[in-house]
Amino acid sequence: MSNTVTRIRLAVVAAAAGVLVLAGCSSSDSSDKSSGASCEPSKGKVTLQYWNTVNGMDKVVDLWNKDHPDIQVESKNISNDQYGAIGNALKAGKAPDLAQVGYDQLPTLRSQDGFVDAKACKTAAGTESKFVPWTWSQASFGGEGVYALPQDTGPMAMYVRTDIFKKYDVPIPKTWDEYTTAADKLHKANPKLTMTFFDPNNAEWFNGLLWQNNANMYSYSDDKWHVTVESDKSKQVAEYWQKLIDDKLVRTDLANGSTQMFAAYQNDQMATQLGAAWGYTGIRDNLPGQAGKWSIVPMPTWGADGNSGDWGGSTVAFMKGGKHLYEAAEFNTWLNTDPEALALANEVGGLYPASTDGLKLPALTKGVPYYNNEKIFDVFAESSKKIDTDFSWGPTQKTVNLALQDAMAKAVAGDGKLTGALAAAQASALKSMDDLAIPATAGK
Protein backbone atom coordinates (compact mmCIF):
# COMPACT_ATOMS: atom_id res chain seq x y z
CA MET A 1 0.00 0.00 0.00
CA SER A 2 1.38 3.41 -0.94
CA ASN A 3 2.07 6.09 1.63
CA THR A 4 -0.56 8.33 0.07
CA VAL A 5 -3.22 5.65 0.39
CA THR A 6 -2.18 5.08 3.99
CA ARG A 7 -2.57 8.78 4.72
CA ILE A 8 -6.04 8.97 3.22
CA ARG A 9 -7.08 5.95 5.26
CA LEU A 10 -5.87 7.64 8.43
CA ALA A 11 -7.61 10.86 7.51
CA VAL A 12 -10.88 9.07 6.89
CA VAL A 13 -10.59 7.06 10.09
CA ALA A 14 -10.17 10.36 11.90
CA ALA A 15 -13.19 11.73 10.10
CA ALA A 16 -15.17 8.69 11.11
CA ALA A 17 -14.15 9.19 14.72
CA GLY A 18 -15.36 12.76 14.68
CA VAL A 19 -18.61 11.75 13.01
CA LEU A 20 -19.20 9.07 15.64
CA VAL A 21 -19.07 11.80 18.27
CA LEU A 22 -21.63 13.73 16.30
CA ALA A 23 -23.79 10.70 15.71
CA GLY A 24 -23.90 10.09 19.42
CA CYS A 25 -25.35 13.57 19.87
CA SER A 26 -27.92 13.25 17.14
CA SER A 27 -29.39 9.81 17.71
CA SER A 28 -29.72 7.29 20.46
CA ASP A 29 -30.23 4.44 18.02
CA SER A 30 -26.81 3.22 16.90
CA SER A 31 -27.59 -0.42 16.22
CA ASP A 32 -26.95 -0.14 12.51
CA LYS A 33 -23.63 1.59 13.11
CA SER A 34 -22.27 -0.90 15.59
CA SER A 35 -23.24 -4.24 14.18
CA GLY A 36 -24.67 -3.73 10.72
CA ALA A 37 -28.14 -4.68 9.58
CA SER A 38 -29.19 -8.20 8.70
CA CYS A 39 -29.03 -9.11 5.04
CA GLU A 40 -31.64 -11.70 4.14
CA PRO A 41 -33.31 -12.00 0.72
CA SER A 42 -36.87 -10.72 0.57
CA LYS A 43 -39.71 -13.02 -0.38
CA GLY A 44 -41.27 -12.50 -3.77
CA LYS A 45 -40.74 -9.71 -6.27
CA VAL A 46 -39.01 -6.56 -5.00
CA THR A 47 -39.01 -2.98 -6.30
CA LEU A 48 -36.14 -0.77 -5.17
CA GLN A 49 -36.07 3.01 -5.15
CA TYR A 50 -32.80 4.53 -6.42
CA TRP A 51 -32.37 8.32 -6.37
CA ASN A 52 -29.58 9.94 -8.38
CA THR A 53 -28.52 13.06 -10.23
CA VAL A 54 -27.02 11.52 -13.37
CA ASN A 55 -28.58 12.16 -16.76
CA GLY A 56 -29.28 8.89 -18.52
CA MET A 57 -28.99 6.72 -15.42
CA ASP A 58 -32.50 5.42 -16.16
CA LYS A 59 -30.98 3.66 -19.18
CA VAL A 60 -28.50 1.85 -16.95
CA VAL A 61 -31.36 0.86 -14.66
CA ASP A 62 -33.28 -0.46 -17.66
CA LEU A 63 -30.31 -2.69 -18.42
CA TRP A 64 -30.59 -4.23 -14.95
CA ASN A 65 -34.38 -4.52 -15.01
CA LYS A 66 -34.32 -6.42 -18.29
CA ASP A 67 -32.33 -9.27 -16.73
CA HIS A 68 -33.69 -9.18 -13.17
CA PRO A 69 -37.48 -9.54 -13.23
CA ASP A 70 -37.65 -10.28 -9.49
CA ILE A 71 -35.57 -7.24 -8.43
CA GLN A 72 -36.85 -4.21 -10.28
CA VAL A 73 -35.41 -0.74 -9.77
CA GLU A 74 -37.15 2.60 -10.13
CA SER A 75 -34.81 5.50 -10.86
CA LYS A 76 -35.60 9.05 -9.78
CA ASN A 77 -33.50 12.06 -10.77
CA ILE A 78 -33.18 14.53 -7.88
CA SER A 79 -30.57 16.83 -9.42
CA ASN A 80 -32.71 19.92 -8.79
CA ASP A 81 -32.43 19.53 -5.00
CA GLN A 82 -30.31 16.50 -4.23
CA TYR A 83 -29.65 16.88 -0.52
CA GLY A 84 -32.89 18.69 0.21
CA ALA A 85 -34.80 15.73 -1.23
CA ILE A 86 -32.70 13.20 0.68
CA GLY A 87 -32.90 15.15 3.94
CA ASN A 88 -36.66 15.61 3.74
CA ALA A 89 -37.16 11.93 2.92
CA LEU A 90 -35.08 10.89 5.93
CA LYS A 91 -37.06 13.14 8.24
CA ALA A 92 -40.33 11.74 6.91
CA GLY A 93 -39.13 8.14 7.16
CA LYS A 94 -39.52 7.74 3.41
CA ALA A 95 -35.93 7.51 2.20
CA PRO A 96 -35.19 5.40 -0.88
CA ASP A 97 -33.29 2.13 -0.68
CA LEU A 98 -30.30 3.73 -2.44
CA ALA A 99 -29.24 7.30 -3.13
CA GLN A 100 -26.33 8.99 -4.84
CA VAL A 101 -24.27 10.86 -2.23
CA GLY A 102 -21.09 12.83 -2.85
CA TYR A 103 -17.99 11.95 -0.86
CA ASP A 104 -18.02 15.37 0.79
CA GLN A 105 -21.56 14.85 2.08
CA LEU A 106 -21.08 11.36 3.51
CA PRO A 107 -19.97 12.62 6.96
CA THR A 108 -22.93 15.01 7.19
CA LEU A 109 -25.55 12.37 6.38
CA ARG A 110 -23.75 9.86 8.57
CA SER A 111 -24.11 12.30 11.45
CA GLN A 112 -27.85 12.38 10.78
CA ASP A 113 -28.06 8.59 11.04
CA GLY A 114 -28.98 8.50 7.37
CA PHE A 115 -27.29 5.24 6.37
CA VAL A 116 -27.59 1.56 7.11
CA ASP A 117 -24.49 -0.61 7.41
CA ALA A 118 -24.56 -3.30 4.72
CA LYS A 119 -21.44 -5.14 5.87
CA ALA A 120 -23.56 -8.27 6.44
CA CYS A 121 -24.23 -8.40 2.69
CA LYS A 122 -21.36 -10.46 1.34
CA THR A 123 -21.92 -9.27 -2.21
CA ALA A 124 -21.25 -5.64 -1.26
CA ALA A 125 -18.73 -6.23 1.53
CA GLY A 126 -16.58 -8.36 -0.75
CA THR A 127 -16.02 -5.61 -3.30
CA GLU A 128 -13.37 -3.61 -1.43
CA SER A 129 -10.56 -4.73 -3.73
CA LYS A 130 -12.55 -3.62 -6.77
CA PHE A 131 -12.38 0.09 -5.99
CA VAL A 132 -9.71 2.78 -5.86
CA PRO A 133 -8.60 2.46 -2.21
CA TRP A 134 -9.26 6.03 -1.04
CA THR A 135 -12.84 5.90 -2.36
CA TRP A 136 -13.56 2.73 -0.40
CA SER A 137 -12.15 4.31 2.76
CA GLN A 138 -14.52 7.25 2.45
CA ALA A 139 -17.57 5.10 1.69
CA SER A 140 -16.85 2.69 4.55
CA PHE A 141 -15.60 5.34 7.02
CA GLY A 142 -12.14 3.90 7.26
CA GLY A 143 -13.26 0.28 7.04
CA GLU A 144 -15.73 0.58 9.90
CA GLY A 145 -18.66 -0.65 7.80
CA VAL A 146 -20.19 -0.64 4.32
CA TYR A 147 -22.45 2.39 4.17
CA ALA A 148 -22.08 3.06 0.45
CA LEU A 149 -20.27 1.80 -2.60
CA PRO A 150 -18.03 4.19 -4.56
CA GLN A 151 -19.43 5.18 -7.93
CA ASP A 152 -17.21 7.76 -9.60
CA THR A 153 -14.49 10.32 -9.03
CA GLY A 154 -13.93 13.81 -10.40
CA PRO A 155 -10.28 14.41 -11.32
CA MET A 156 -10.07 17.89 -12.79
CA ALA A 157 -8.64 19.18 -16.05
CA MET A 158 -9.03 22.17 -18.35
CA TYR A 159 -11.47 22.11 -21.26
CA VAL A 160 -10.07 24.34 -24.00
CA ARG A 161 -11.51 25.95 -27.13
CA THR A 162 -8.34 25.41 -29.13
CA ASP A 163 -9.70 27.34 -32.13
CA ILE A 164 -10.03 30.51 -30.05
CA PHE A 165 -6.46 30.26 -28.80
CA LYS A 166 -5.24 29.70 -32.36
CA LYS A 167 -7.29 32.60 -33.71
CA TYR A 168 -5.68 35.07 -31.32
CA ASP A 169 -2.25 33.39 -31.32
CA VAL A 170 -2.27 32.78 -27.56
CA PRO A 171 -0.49 29.72 -26.14
CA ILE A 172 -2.57 27.34 -24.06
CA PRO A 173 -1.47 28.02 -20.44
CA LYS A 174 0.25 25.40 -18.31
CA THR A 175 0.57 27.40 -15.08
CA TRP A 176 -1.77 29.77 -13.26
CA ASP A 177 0.52 32.70 -14.04
CA GLU A 178 0.29 31.82 -17.72
CA TYR A 179 -3.49 31.48 -17.32
CA THR A 180 -3.71 35.09 -16.17
CA THR A 181 -1.49 36.26 -19.04
CA ALA A 182 -3.58 34.35 -21.57
CA ALA A 183 -6.81 35.69 -20.09
CA ASP A 184 -5.55 39.25 -20.40
CA LYS A 185 -4.42 38.79 -24.01
CA LEU A 186 -7.68 37.20 -25.10
CA HIS A 187 -9.81 39.88 -23.45
CA LYS A 188 -7.75 42.69 -24.98
CA ALA A 189 -8.01 41.07 -28.39
CA ASN A 190 -11.77 40.67 -28.02
CA PRO A 191 -13.48 42.58 -25.15
CA LYS A 192 -16.50 40.26 -25.40
CA LEU A 193 -14.29 37.25 -24.67
CA THR A 194 -13.32 36.11 -21.18
CA MET A 195 -11.20 33.18 -20.10
CA THR A 196 -13.88 31.36 -18.13
CA PHE A 197 -16.45 31.99 -15.39
CA PHE A 198 -16.42 31.93 -11.60
CA ASP A 199 -19.58 30.44 -10.13
CA PRO A 200 -19.90 31.77 -6.55
CA ASN A 201 -22.71 29.33 -5.80
CA ASN A 202 -20.57 26.27 -6.41
CA ALA A 203 -18.53 25.58 -3.28
CA GLU A 204 -17.70 22.07 -4.46
CA TRP A 205 -15.93 23.45 -7.54
CA PHE A 206 -14.05 25.99 -5.43
CA ASN A 207 -13.10 23.23 -2.98
CA GLY A 208 -11.53 21.40 -5.93
CA LEU A 209 -9.37 24.45 -6.62
CA LEU A 210 -8.30 24.52 -2.97
CA TRP A 211 -7.58 20.80 -3.12
CA GLN A 212 -5.25 21.31 -6.07
CA ASN A 213 -3.16 23.75 -4.03
CA ASN A 214 -2.88 21.29 -1.11
CA ALA A 215 -5.07 23.67 0.89
CA ASN A 216 -6.37 21.08 3.32
CA MET A 217 -9.51 22.31 5.03
CA TYR A 218 -9.47 19.92 8.00
CA SER A 219 -7.28 17.56 9.94
CA TYR A 220 -7.88 15.44 13.03
CA SER A 221 -5.48 14.88 15.90
CA ASP A 222 -5.42 14.90 19.71
CA ASP A 223 -9.12 13.96 19.76
CA LYS A 224 -10.25 17.12 18.01
CA TRP A 225 -10.76 18.64 14.59
CA HIS A 226 -8.35 21.30 13.36
CA VAL A 227 -10.15 23.60 10.94
CA THR A 228 -7.89 25.21 8.35
CA VAL A 229 -10.36 26.53 5.78
CA GLU A 230 -8.68 29.94 6.06
CA SER A 231 -5.11 28.75 5.50
CA ASP A 232 -2.41 30.62 3.59
CA LYS A 233 -2.74 28.20 0.68
CA SER A 234 -6.50 28.76 0.59
CA LYS A 235 -5.93 32.53 0.62
CA GLN A 236 -3.53 32.17 -2.30
CA VAL A 237 -6.30 30.59 -4.39
CA ALA A 238 -8.89 33.14 -3.28
CA GLU A 239 -6.64 36.11 -3.98
CA TYR A 240 -5.79 34.74 -7.41
CA TRP A 241 -9.44 34.49 -8.46
CA GLN A 242 -10.28 37.82 -6.83
CA LYS A 243 -7.78 39.54 -9.13
CA LEU A 244 -9.24 37.83 -12.21
CA ILE A 245 -12.69 39.00 -11.12
CA ASP A 246 -11.51 42.55 -10.37
CA ASP A 247 -9.82 42.76 -13.78
CA LYS A 248 -13.00 41.44 -15.45
CA LEU A 249 -11.10 38.54 -17.02
CA VAL A 250 -13.71 36.02 -15.86
CA ARG A 251 -17.49 36.21 -15.67
CA THR A 252 -19.40 35.87 -12.42
CA ASP A 253 -22.98 35.81 -13.73
CA LEU A 254 -23.13 32.17 -14.84
CA ALA A 255 -24.00 28.98 -13.01
CA ASN A 256 -22.24 25.77 -13.94
CA GLY A 257 -24.35 23.64 -16.27
CA SER A 258 -26.94 26.36 -16.85
CA THR A 259 -28.51 27.24 -20.18
CA GLN A 260 -26.84 30.65 -19.92
CA MET A 261 -23.43 29.06 -19.46
CA PHE A 262 -23.76 26.92 -22.56
CA ALA A 263 -25.09 29.93 -24.50
CA ALA A 264 -21.94 31.88 -23.60
CA TYR A 265 -19.77 29.06 -24.93
CA GLN A 266 -22.00 28.72 -27.98
CA ASN A 267 -21.47 32.41 -28.73
CA ASP A 268 -17.67 32.12 -28.37
CA GLN A 269 -17.65 34.33 -25.27
CA MET A 270 -15.42 32.08 -23.12
CA ALA A 271 -12.29 30.14 -23.97
CA THR A 272 -11.90 27.53 -21.22
CA GLN A 273 -13.76 25.60 -18.57
CA LEU A 274 -12.18 24.13 -15.45
CA GLY A 275 -14.05 20.91 -15.01
CA ALA A 276 -14.02 17.30 -13.90
CA ALA A 277 -13.95 14.03 -15.80
CA TRP A 278 -17.70 13.61 -15.50
CA GLY A 279 -18.26 16.89 -17.35
CA TYR A 280 -17.12 15.78 -20.78
CA THR A 281 -20.64 14.77 -21.83
CA GLY A 282 -22.10 18.15 -20.87
CA ILE A 283 -20.07 20.03 -23.45
CA ARG A 284 -20.47 17.26 -26.00
CA ASP A 285 -24.24 17.04 -25.68
CA ASN A 286 -25.03 20.75 -25.31
CA LEU A 287 -22.60 22.13 -27.88
CA PRO A 288 -22.76 19.60 -30.74
CA GLY A 289 -21.83 22.22 -33.33
CA GLN A 290 -18.44 22.76 -31.68
CA ALA A 291 -17.20 19.22 -32.20
CA GLY A 292 -13.50 19.28 -33.02
CA LYS A 293 -13.02 22.71 -31.43
CA TRP A 294 -12.53 21.43 -27.87
CA SER A 295 -9.55 19.72 -26.29
CA ILE A 296 -8.89 18.61 -22.72
CA VAL A 297 -5.50 19.37 -21.15
CA PRO A 298 -4.08 19.29 -17.60
CA MET A 299 -5.13 21.97 -15.12
CA PRO A 300 -2.81 24.97 -14.88
CA THR A 301 -0.46 24.30 -11.99
CA TRP A 302 0.83 26.29 -9.04
CA GLY A 303 4.29 24.77 -8.95
CA ALA A 304 6.64 22.06 -10.11
CA ASP A 305 4.68 19.34 -8.31
CA GLY A 306 1.97 19.56 -10.97
CA ASN A 307 -0.79 18.67 -8.52
CA SER A 308 -4.39 18.42 -9.62
CA GLY A 309 -7.72 18.62 -7.80
CA ASP A 310 -10.90 16.62 -7.51
CA TRP A 311 -14.37 18.04 -8.01
CA GLY A 312 -17.24 15.84 -7.04
CA GLY A 313 -17.46 12.14 -7.42
CA SER A 314 -20.11 10.12 -5.71
CA THR A 315 -21.14 6.98 -3.93
CA VAL A 316 -24.37 5.03 -3.95
CA ALA A 317 -25.41 4.86 -0.31
CA PHE A 318 -27.55 2.35 1.54
CA MET A 319 -30.21 4.59 3.07
CA LYS A 320 -31.75 4.22 6.49
CA GLY A 321 -35.26 2.82 6.25
CA GLY A 322 -34.78 0.73 3.13
CA LYS A 323 -36.67 -2.55 3.40
CA HIS A 324 -34.70 -4.66 0.95
CA LEU A 325 -31.03 -4.48 1.92
CA TYR A 326 -30.02 -7.76 0.28
CA GLU A 327 -31.51 -6.75 -3.06
CA ALA A 328 -30.13 -3.24 -2.74
CA ALA A 329 -26.65 -4.70 -2.24
CA GLU A 330 -27.05 -6.89 -5.31
CA PHE A 331 -28.06 -3.97 -7.52
CA ASN A 332 -25.54 -1.54 -6.03
CA THR A 333 -22.69 -3.97 -6.59
CA TRP A 334 -23.73 -4.61 -10.18
CA LEU A 335 -24.20 -0.89 -10.86
CA ASN A 336 -20.68 0.01 -9.77
CA THR A 337 -18.61 -3.02 -10.79
CA ASP A 338 -20.25 -4.59 -13.86
CA PRO A 339 -18.33 -3.62 -17.04
CA GLU A 340 -21.48 -3.20 -19.12
CA ALA A 341 -23.13 -1.00 -16.50
CA LEU A 342 -19.99 1.09 -16.05
CA ALA A 343 -19.54 1.57 -19.79
CA LEU A 344 -23.13 2.74 -20.24
CA ALA A 345 -22.95 5.06 -17.21
CA ASN A 346 -19.85 6.65 -18.72
CA GLU A 347 -21.43 6.95 -22.15
CA VAL A 348 -24.73 8.52 -21.09
CA GLY A 349 -23.79 10.26 -17.87
CA GLY A 350 -20.05 10.87 -18.12
CA LEU A 351 -19.27 9.00 -14.90
CA TYR A 352 -15.57 8.34 -14.41
CA PRO A 353 -15.57 5.01 -12.54
CA ALA A 354 -14.23 4.51 -9.04
CA SER A 355 -13.94 0.84 -9.95
CA THR A 356 -10.38 -0.20 -10.81
CA ASP A 357 -11.67 -2.45 -13.60
CA GLY A 358 -13.85 0.39 -14.80
CA LEU A 359 -10.79 2.53 -15.44
CA LYS A 360 -9.69 -0.09 -17.96
CA LEU A 361 -12.89 0.02 -20.00
CA PRO A 362 -12.27 0.14 -23.76
CA ALA A 363 -14.25 3.38 -23.94
CA LEU A 364 -11.72 5.00 -21.62
CA THR A 365 -8.71 3.97 -23.69
CA LYS A 366 -9.93 5.19 -27.07
CA GLY A 367 -10.06 8.59 -28.67
CA VAL A 368 -13.31 10.51 -28.29
CA PRO A 369 -14.63 11.79 -31.65
CA TYR A 370 -16.06 15.06 -30.27
CA TYR A 371 -12.67 15.98 -28.83
CA ASN A 372 -10.63 15.56 -32.02
CA ASN A 373 -10.38 11.81 -31.34
CA GLU A 374 -8.01 12.65 -28.51
CA LYS A 375 -7.62 10.16 -25.65
CA ILE A 376 -9.12 12.55 -23.13
CA PHE A 377 -9.34 9.95 -20.36
CA ASP A 378 -5.57 9.65 -20.35
CA VAL A 379 -5.56 13.26 -19.14
CA PHE A 380 -8.01 12.47 -16.36
CA ALA A 381 -6.12 9.32 -15.39
CA GLU A 382 -2.93 11.36 -15.01
CA SER A 383 -4.85 14.01 -13.08
CA SER A 384 -6.15 11.34 -10.71
CA LYS A 385 -2.59 10.29 -9.90
CA LYS A 386 -1.72 13.86 -8.90
CA ILE A 387 -4.53 14.47 -6.39
CA ASP A 388 -3.42 15.10 -2.83
CA THR A 389 -4.85 12.19 -0.84
CA ASP A 390 -4.34 13.98 2.50
CA PHE A 391 -7.42 16.09 1.74
CA SER A 392 -10.43 15.26 3.92
CA TRP A 393 -13.93 16.56 4.59
CA GLY A 394 -15.40 17.86 7.82
CA PRO A 395 -18.46 16.49 9.61
CA THR A 396 -20.53 19.62 8.90
CA GLN A 397 -19.40 20.12 5.30
CA LYS A 398 -22.80 21.03 3.91
CA THR A 399 -23.18 23.89 6.40
CA VAL A 400 -19.68 25.10 5.64
CA ASN A 401 -20.27 24.97 1.87
CA LEU A 402 -23.46 27.02 2.23
CA ALA A 403 -21.62 29.65 4.27
CA LEU A 404 -18.83 29.75 1.70
CA GLN A 405 -21.27 30.16 -1.18
CA ASP A 406 -23.21 32.92 0.57
CA ALA A 407 -20.04 34.89 1.25
CA MET A 408 -18.61 34.29 -2.25
CA ALA A 409 -21.86 35.55 -3.82
CA LYS A 410 -21.60 38.74 -1.75
CA ALA A 411 -17.93 39.12 -2.70
CA VAL A 412 -18.50 38.93 -6.45
CA ALA A 413 -21.31 41.47 -6.02
CA GLY A 414 -18.82 43.87 -4.47
CA ASP A 415 -19.56 43.24 -0.80
CA GLY A 416 -16.24 41.94 0.52
CA LYS A 417 -13.54 39.73 -0.95
CA LEU A 418 -13.10 36.00 -1.54
CA THR A 419 -10.61 35.83 1.32
CA GLY A 420 -13.44 37.06 3.53
CA ALA A 421 -15.54 34.17 2.26
CA LEU A 422 -12.89 31.79 3.55
CA ALA A 423 -13.06 33.49 6.94
CA ALA A 424 -16.85 33.13 6.96
CA ALA A 425 -16.59 29.44 6.07
CA GLN A 426 -14.00 28.89 8.81
CA ALA A 427 -16.25 30.55 11.37
CA SER A 428 -19.20 28.48 10.19
CA ALA A 429 -17.21 25.27 10.52
CA LEU A 430 -16.18 26.03 14.08
CA LYS A 431 -19.65 27.18 15.15
CA SER A 432 -21.47 24.25 13.56
CA MET A 433 -19.16 21.78 15.27
CA ASP A 434 -19.47 23.59 18.60
CA ASP A 435 -23.28 23.54 18.29
CA LEU A 436 -23.07 19.75 17.97
CA ALA A 437 -20.48 19.31 20.73
CA ILE A 438 -17.78 18.19 18.33
CA PRO A 439 -14.32 19.17 19.67
CA ALA A 440 -12.73 21.56 17.17
CA THR A 441 -10.20 24.35 17.07
CA ALA A 442 -8.84 26.76 14.47
CA GLY A 443 -5.68 25.41 12.90
CA LYS A 444 -2.99 26.89 10.67
N, C-alpha and C positions, 0 to 999 in steps of 0.2 A: 504494500500500500504506500502511495506517495505521501510525502510530508504535507502537501497541500490538502489531500483528501483527509489526512489525519486531523489537520487543523479545522476543516469544516465540520468534521464529526464532533470535535470538542466544542466548537461554537454552538452547534445545534443542541448538543447535550445540555450546555449551559442555558440555552434558550428554553429547552424543555423544563429545566429545573425552575426557571423563573415563572413559566406558565403554570407549573403545578402549584406554585404558591398562589397565583391568581385564581386558578381553578378552585382551590380550597376556599377562597373567599366568595366565589360566585355560586357554588353549588355544593350541597351536602351529599349528593348522590355521585359517588365516584366508582361505582362497581364496574362500569365499562372501561374505566381507565386502568384499574388495577389488575383485572383478570381477563379482560376481553369478553365479548359476547359469545354465546354458543353459535355454532354454525351447522345447522341441520337443514337438509333439503326440505322445501315446502311440499305439501301434498297438492297434486293437481297443477293446472296451468297457472303461471304467475305473470303478472304485468308489472314491470319496474318503471319508476319515474326517474329520468335522467335529465338534469338541468345543466345547460352549458351556454357558452357565448360564441361558439364557433360556427361561422357560416358554412352550410353544407354538411354539418355533422349528422343531420337527419338521413343523409345518404349512407353514411357509415352504419348508422343504426339499422337501416333497411337491409344492409348486407347481413347483419347478425340475425334479424328477424326472419329472413328467408330460410335460414338453416336451423333455427331454434324455435319451433312452433310452441313448445311448452314454456319457454322463457321469452316473453315478448317485452320490448322496451319502447317506451314512449319518450321522445325527445322534445324538450322545451327550451327555446332560446330565450335567455334572460339578459341579453347584452345591454338592454336599456337601463337596467337597475340591478346589476348582478347581486351585490351584497345586501342591498335593501330587500330584494326578493327572498334571499336565503335567510336573512335575519328575521323578517316578518313570519316566514314559514316556521322557523324554529320556535318563535314565541307562541305561535298558534298551535304548535304540535302537529304541523302538517308538512314537515320537510320531506323532500324527495328521498328515494333510496340512495341516489348518487348525485353529486353536484360538482361542477368544475370550480376549483378554488385555487387562486394564485399562491405561490410559495410565501409571499409576503403577508398574506392574510391567514395562513394556517394558525399561527400563534393566537391571533385575535379570536377566531372561531373556536379554537381549542379552549380558550379561557371561558368561553360561553357554554362549554359542555355541548358543543355542536356535533361532535363526531362519535362514532362507535368504533371500538377496537376490533378489527377483523382478523387478529392474529390466529384465531382458532380455525380460520378458513385456510386449509393447506394450499389451495390453488393460489391465493393471493400472497400468503406468507412465504411461499417458496419462490417468489419471483425476484428476491433481492438482487441476485447476481445478474439479472437481466437489465438493470438500470444503471445509468451513470451514478457512481457512488454518492456524490453530494446530494443528488435529488432524492435518493432513498432516505438519507439521513433526515432531510427536512420533512418528508412525508410520514416518517415513522417516529419523529421526535427523538433522534439519536438512537434508534433501535429499540425504543421502549415498547412500541406496538406497531400495528399496521392500521393507520387511520385514513390513509389515502394511498393511491398508486400514482407515481409520477406520470405525467402525460407529455409535456413538451418543455423546452427551454427557449430563452430569448437572447442568444448572443447577438450583439449589436454590430452594425456595419454602416457604411454610408452609401445611400442610393444616389446616383449621380446622373444628371442629364448631360451626357458627354457631348452632345451636339451643341449645347449652349457654351460649354467651356471652349470647344473648338472655334465656334463663331467669333468669340471675343478674345481668342488666343490667350487664355488663362490656364495655367497648369492646374491639374487636379491636386488639391492640397493633401499632404501627408501628415502634417502637424497642425496643432491648433493655431499657432502663429501664422502658418501659411493659409489656414482657413480664413483668418481675419483679412489677410492681404488679398486673397482671392475675392472675398465678399466685397471689399472696398472697390476693387477693379471692376467687378461685374456691375455694381450699382452705379459707378461713375460712367461706365459705358452705356448703360441703359437704366435710367432712374426708376423705371417701372419694375425692375428686376431686383430681387433680394436673394440672399443665399439660401435661406430656409425660413422656418417659423419657430417661434417659442410659444408653446402652449402652456399658459400658467395654471391651467386646470388639470394638468397631467403630472401628478407627483411621481407616479411610477416611472415615467420617462426621465424626469429629472433625477430620480434616485439612480437610474442607470448611468447617468453622466457622473454622478458622485462616485459610484462604484468603480468606474473606469479609472478615476484618479486615486484609488485606494483610500477614499474618504469614508472609512468605516463609521457607521452611525451608532453602533452599539458594541459593547463587549460585556463579558460577565466574569467576575472574579471576586473572591472574598465574600461570597454569598450576597452579592448585590450587582445590579446593572450599572454600567458606566455609560452615560449617554453623551455621545460626541457628535451630534448632528451639526453643531456649530464649530467644527474643527477648522484648522487653517487650510487643510486640503479642500474642505467643502467651500470655504470662503473663496478660494482660488477659482473654483468652478463658477460660483455665483458672480464674482466680480467680472469674470471673462464674459459671461452672457449679458451682464448689465451694460457693459461697454458696447456690445453689438446692438443691444436695444437702444441705448442712448444715441448711437450713431446712425440709427434707422437702417441697419444692414440686415436685420431680420424682422419679420412681421410678428405681431402679437395678437392679431385679431382672428386667428384660425384655430380650430380644434382638430386634433388628430383624427383622421378618418371621416371628417365631415364633408358634406357636399361642397362647401365653400373651399375647403382645402384642395380637393381634387380639381375644382374649377380653376384655382390659381395655378396649379401645375398644368392644366389643360391649356391655359392662356399664356404659358411660358413666362410666368411671373416669379418662379422660384427655381433654383438650380440644383438643390440637393435636398435629401431627407435623411435624418439620422434615425434609423429604424432597427428593428429586430428581424430575426430570421423568419418569423411568422408573418411578417408584413409584405412578403414578396408578391402574394396573390392580390393584395389590395391595389397596388399600382397596376399590376397586370390586368385585373378585371375591370378597373374603373377608368383606365386610360389606354384602351386598346389601340387607339390611333398612334400612340407613341412607341409602339414596339420597335426595337432596334435602337432607340434613342437613350435607353437607360442601361447603366452598368452598376455593379455593386462592388465596392472596394472597401478596404479596411477603414475603420474609424480614424480620424485624425488623432494623433497621440500627443501626450504631454511630455514624454521623455523617451530615453533610449529603451526603456523596458517594453514599450509597445503594447501596454496593457489595453484590454478592451472591457466593455461593460455588459451587463445583462439587463434586459428590459422584459419583464413579464415571465412567461412560462407558468405552467399550471399543473395541478394534480386533479385527479378525480377522487373525491372524498366519500367515505362511507358516512352518511348522515345519521344523526341521532333520530330515532323514531322509525327508521326503515323496518319493514316487516319481513323482508326476504334477504337476509344477509348472505346466505349461501349463494343464491342466484345472482345477487349483486356482485359478489366476488368473482363468479364465473364470467359475467359480462365485462366487468372492469379489467380483469386480467386479459381477456381476449382483445378488448379495445386498445390496450396500451402495449401489447406484446406481439399480436398477430401481424405478420408481414403485410397481408392483404388489407387489413384494417388501417395499419400505419401508413401504407402507401396512399390509400384513398383519403385519409385525413390530411395528409400533406398536399395532395392534389387539389382538394376542394376547399380546405381551410387554412393551408399554409403552415400547419403544425410541424415544428422541427422536433423530432422525437427525443424523448428522454431515454428511450430504450436503446441499449448499445447495439442490438441487432438492427434497430430501426435506422441508425446512422449509416448503415451499410446498404440501405435500400438502393436498387438500381436507379430510381428516380433522383436520388441525391448524389449520384456519381456522374450523371450525364449533364450535358449542356442544356440550358433552358432557352427555347426558341425566342421568347419575348425579350430576353436579355442578351441578344446577339449570340445565342448559343453558348454563352459563357458558363463555366461550371461554378455557378454562384454559391453552391453549398460548400465548396472548398473554402471560400472566404469565411463563411459562418463557422465551419469546423475549426479553422485556424483561430478565429475570434474566441471560440469556446475554450480553447487551450490557454488563452491569455486572460481569463477572468479570475480576479482575485478571490480565492475560495475562503478567505478569512471573513468576508462580508457576511453579516447576519442581520436578521430582522428583530425588532423589539416586540414585546407582548401587547402593545397598544398601537400597532403600526397604522391601523385605519384612522384612528384619532389624530395621529401625528401627520399623516398624509393630508387629511382635511385641513389641518391648521396651516400646513405648508402651502397648499393650494390657495387658501383664502388670502394669505399674506403675499404670495406671488402675484395674484390677480390685482391686489392693491398696488403692488410695486410697479407693474407694467402700466398701470393707469396713472402713475405719477405720485402715488402716495407711499413713499418709502423706497427702499432698495431691496434687491434680492438677498443681500446679506442679512437684512432685517427679517426676511422670511425664514432664514435658517434659525435666527434667534427665537422667533415665534414658535417654530417647530420644536426646538429644544425645550422651551418652556412648557409646551404642550405635552411633550413626552414625560417630563419630570412630574408635572401635575397629575396627568392621567395615571401614572404608576402610583403616585402617592395616594390618590383617591381610592385605589384598589389595594392599598397596603403592600405594594411590591417595593422592596428595598431598592433604591436607585439614587445615584448621585451624578452630578455633572463631571464629565471627564475631559481630557485634553486630546 
